Amino acid sequence: MGTLQLSEFRSELRFNLGNRTAADGTTDTRCNRWINGAYRHMTFPMIHDFRETHATYDLTLVADQSTYNIDATTVGFKFLGVRSVVNYLETVSDLARKRTLYPRNIRWFDRRTLHSGTPSLYAVENEVLHIASVPTSAEAGQTVRVRGWRELARLSADSDVTAVADYFDEVLLLGAQWFAERSLRYMDRAERTKQEYVALLNDAQPSEELEGENWDFQVDVNPHGQNRGMM
């Protein structure tokens, strides 16, 4: 976890902005928005892969049902993207047989009539997981494990600290300064701060690069209604 509290981030940010006061446009509300904007930016999986954002959700297959909600209300957190989907053909355990589902674009689902049977494909549209084939009574009750990236809770109380290692406090502070300078229209300064922020963020190795295997494939949950895959 981080060390700097939200109130301390605000103080440091105001200092870096030339000791501007609330009367000079750095109210607590604006500072919190810049800090959380930078926190949201740097922990987005397309920017940097933090292990603290990795998440798992298990859903249960239902006969004749091909769509499953993976929204924050159902899951308990917001998925930012899906890394893998695995169907456990038996009770979930170290010895369970399992089948990996492979990603398809949602248009693939739209163009085809889905058949019944053991699921082997999936697509994500908004916060809905589509699977094919469609489970029958034989597959009902099996577990499908969805692994992905979750959105971290924003900093709201003055005593809040980040969920990532304290090394990234300095990164977040630079990111918040970049957000603030853009908002205050200090564009030349903002560009220099951005370069420092990106360099410091990239200096830390993303957690996915430390994995024994990296299939280098992900499908994002896109709030605009399209899922995007990358190879």
C-alpha positions in Angstrom: 0.0 0.0 0.0 1.0 3.6 -0.4 2.3 5.8 2.4 1.0 9.3 1.5 -2.5 10.1 2.5 -4.9 12.0 0.3 -4.5 15.1 2.5 -0.8 14.9 2.1 -1.1 14.4 -1.7 -3.0 17.7 -1.8 -0.3 19.5 0.2 2.5 18.2 -2.0 0.5 19.0 -5.1 -0.1 22.6 -4.1 3.6 22.9 -3.2 4.6 21.6 -6.7 2.2 24.1 -8.3 4.0 27.0 -6.7 2.2 27.0 -3.3 -1.1 27.9 -4.9 -3.9 28.2 -2.4 -7.6 27.3 -2.6 -8.3 30.9 -3.5 -5.8 30.5 -6.4 -7.9 27.6 -7.9 -6.6 24.6 -6.0 -9.6 23.8 -3.8 -9.7 20.5 -2.1 -12.4 19.3 -4.6 -10.2 20.2 -7.6 -7.1 18.7 -6.1 -8.9 15.4 -5.3 -10.2 15.3 -8.8 -6.7 15.7 -10.3 -5.2 13.1 -7.8 -7.9 10.6 -8.5 -7.7 11.2 -12.3 -4.1 10.4 -12.2 -4.7 7.4 -10.0 -7.3 6.1 -12.4 -5.0 6.7 -15.4 -1.9 5.0 -14.0 -3.8 1.9 -12.8 -5.7 1.4 -16.0 -4.4 -2.0 -17.4 -3.6 -0.5 -20.8 -1.2 2.0 -19.1 0.4 -0.2 -16.4 -0.4 -3.7 -15.2 -0.6 -3.7 -11.4 -1.0 -7.0 -9.6 -3.3 -5.2 -7.2 -5.8 -4.8 -10.0 -5.9 -8.5 -10.9 -9.2 -10.0 -10.0 -11.2 -13.3 -10.3 -14.9 -13.9 -10.4 -16.6 -17.3 -10.5 -20.0 -17.7 -12.2 -22.3 -20.7 -12.4 -23.5 -22.0 -15.8 -27.3 -22.1 -16.2 -28.9 -24.3 -18.8 -29.9 -22.5 -22.0 -28.3 -19.3 -20.9 -25.6 -17.7 -23.1 -25.2 -14.3 -21.4 -23.9 -13.5 -17.9 -23.6 -10.2 -16.1 -20.1 -9.2 -14.9 -21.1 -5.7 -13.9 -20.1 -4.1 -10.5 -23.5 -4.9 -8.9 -23.2 -8.6 -9.7 -19.4 -9.1 -9.3 -18.8 -6.7 -6.4 -16.3 -4.6 -8.4 -15.9 -3.1 -11.8 -14.0 -5.2 -14.4 -11.8 -3.0 -16.6 -10.9 -5.9 -18.8 -10.9 -9.7 -19.1 -7.7 -11.7 -19.2 -9.0 -15.3 -19.5 -12.2 -17.3 -19.1 -12.0 -21.0 -18.0 -14.8 -23.5 -17.7 -14.3 -26.1 -14.9 -15.9 -29.3 -16.1 -15.9 -30.7 -12.5 -15.8 -29.4 -9.0 -13.3 -26.6 -8.8 -10.1 -28.1 -7.4 -6.5 -28.6 -8.4 -7.5 -31.8 -10.1 -10.5 -30.5 -12.0 -10.7 -30.9 -15.8 -11.1 -27.5 -17.4 -11.6 -26.0 -20.8 -10.2 -22.6 -21.8 -12.7 -20.4 -23.7 -11.2 -18.4 -26.6 -12.2 -14.8 -27.3 -14.3 -13.8 -30.3 -15.7 -10.4 -31.4 -19.3 -9.8 -30.5 -20.1 -9.6 -34.2 -19.1 -13.3 -34.5 -21.9 -14.1 -32.0 -24.4 -11.8 -33.9 -23.8 -13.6 -37.2 -24.3 -17.2 -36.0 -27.0 -19.4 -34.5 -25.5 -20.7 -31.3 -25.5 -24.5 -30.7 -25.9 -26.3 -27.4 -23.0 -27.9 -25.6 -19.9 -27.2 -23.6 -18.8 -23.6 -23.9 -15.6 -22.9 -25.8 -15.8 -19.3 -27.0 -16.6 -16.0 -25.4 -17.0 -12.3 -26.1 -17.5 -9.3 -23.8 -20.0 -6.5 -24.7 -20.2 -3.7 -22.2 -20.4 -5.6 -18.9 -22.0 -8.8 -20.3 -20.1 -12.0 -21.0 -21.4 -14.0 -24.0 -20.5 -17.7 -24.3 -20.9 -20.4 -26.9 -21.9 -23.1 -27.1 -24.9 -22.6 -24.9 -24.9 -24.8 -21.8 -27.4 -27.6 -21.5 -28.6 -29.4 -18.4 -25.4 -31.4 -18.6 -23.2 -28.3 -18.1 -25.5 -26.5 -15.7 -23.9 -26.0 -12.3 -20.4 -25.9 -13.7 -18.1 -23.1 -12.7 -16.7 -20.5 -15.2 -13.8 -18.5 -13.8 -13.3 -15.0 -15.2 -9.9 -13.4 -14.6 -9.3 -9.8 -15.4 -8.4 -6.4 -14.1 -10.5 -4.5 -11.5 -11.0 -0.8 -10.9 -9.3 0.3 -7.6 -11.3 2.3 -5.1 -10.7 6.0 -5.5 -9.3 8.1 -2.7 -12.0 10.0 -0.9 -11.3 10.3 2.9 -8.3 12.5 3.8 -6.6 9.5 5.4 -7.0 7.2 2.4 -3.8 5.8 0.8 -3.4 4.0 -2.5 -3.7 0.2 -2.9 -0.4 0.0 -4.8 3.2 0.0 -3.5 4.5 3.2 -1.9 7.0 3.5 -4.8 4.1 4.8 -6.9 3.3 7.7 -4.5 5.8 9.8 -6.4 4.4 8.6 -9.7 0.9 9.5 -8.7 2.1 12.9 -7.5 3.6 13.7 -10.8 0.5 12.4 -12.6 -1.7 14.6 -10.5 0.6 17.6 -11.2 0.3 16.8 -14.9 -3.5 16.7 -14.7 -3.5 20.0 -12.7 -1.2 21.8 -15.1 -3.4 20.8 -18.0 -6.5 22.0 -16.2 -4.8 25.3 -15.3 -3.7 25.7 -18.9 0.0 25.6 -18.2 0.5 23.5 -21.3 4.4 23.8 -21.7 4.9 22.8 -18.0 2.2 20.1 -18.4 4.1 18.5 -21.3 7.4 18.3 -19.3 5.6 16.9 -16.2 3.9 14.3 -18.4 7.3 13.1 -19.7 8.7 12.8 -16.1 5.5 11.0 -15.0 5.6 8.5 -17.9 9.3 7.8 -17.5 8.9 7.1 -13.8 5.9 4.9 -14.3 7.6 2.9 -17.0 10.7 2.5 -14.9 8.7 0.0 -12.8 8.3 -3.3 -14.5 4.6 -4.3 -15.1 3.6 -7.4 -13.2 2.6 -9.2 -16.4 6.2 -9.1 -17.5 7.1 -11.1 -14.4 4.7 -14.0 -15.2 6.1 -17.3 -16.3 3.9 -17.3 -19.3 2.2 -14.4 -21.0 -0.1 -15.2 -23.9 -0.2 -11.5 -24.7 -4.0 -11.5 -25.4 -6.6 -9.5 -23.6 -10.2 -8.3 -24.3 -11.2 -5.0 -22.8 -14.6 -4.2 -21.3 -15.3 -1.0 -23.2 -17.8 1.4 -21.7 -18.8 2.5 -25.3 -20.1 -1.0 -26.1 -17.3 -2.5 -28.2 -14.8 -5.1 -27.0 -11.3 -4.9 -28.3 -8.8 -7.7 -28.7 -5.2 -7.4 -29.3 -2.6 -9.9 -30.4 
